[in-house]
Amino acid sequence: MSSPLYEIVELANGDVVLQRADEQGEPLVSIRFSTESLSYMQQGKFDVAKAMIEAGMEAASDLADEGMEDFMGEFKDNETPVYH
């Protein structure tokens, strides 16, 4: 089974979104910049949005890792966890 592919695209309304490459379902992340922030970024809007999405994915991964460590910490050293 292959992993789903994702893409970062700019929608017609100017929002930058992370969506599945097959475009099925709603975007996973949507970023809308104010007019004032766009004036500061100028041509860097897409680069800033990409950096924001990458930082969010990294933070989500770290939180998931912490959750697994907490889960595994519930078992004693000589116990083997059983997954159902």
N, C-alpha and C positions, 0 to 999 in steps of 0.2 A: 504494500500500500504506500503510495507516495504522499509526501507532505503537501499541504495546500500552499499555493503560492500567493503572496500578497504584493500589493503595489501601492505606492504613494502617488496620488493624482490630485490635480486641481480641478474642481468642479466648475461648472459654468457660472455659479454665483460667487466664485472666488475662494470658497472654502478649500482647504487642503485636507484630504482624507486618506486614511489607511483602509484599504478594502481588499477583499479577495480578488485575485486576478480574474476569476470567472464572473465577477460583479454580481454574484448572487447574495442576497441579503443586504442589510444596511451596513454602512461603513463601521469598522471597529473603533476608529478614532476620527474625530472631526475637529479641525482647528480653524477658527475664524479670527482674523486679525482686525483690529480697529483701524479706522482711517489714519489716526495719529501714529499708530505703530508702523503702518505701512509706509508712511512718509520717512520714518527713520531707517527702515530696512531697504527701501528702494528695490533693487533687483534681487536682494537676498531672501525674499519671502520663502521660497521653496527650501532653501538651505536651512533656514531657521526652523521651519516646520519639520524637516527631516531630522534635525538634531533633537527636537522636542520629542518626536516619536521614538527615536532610538533610546533616549534617556528614560522614557516611560517604560519601554520594553525591558531595559536593563533593571530598572527598579522592580518591575513585576517579577522578573526572574529571581532577583535577590529575595524578595518576599516569599516566593514559592520554595526556594531553597531553605530558608529559615523555618518555614512551616514543616518541611520534611525532617529537618534536624530535630525540631520539637517533637514530632511524631515518633521518630526513631529513639529519642531519649527516654521515652516512656517504658522501654523494654530494658530489662536487666541484661548485663553483659553475657550471661549464659543462655538467655532466651532467644529463640529465633522468631521473628515476627511472622504472623500468618495473615496473608491478604486474602480477602474474599471477593 
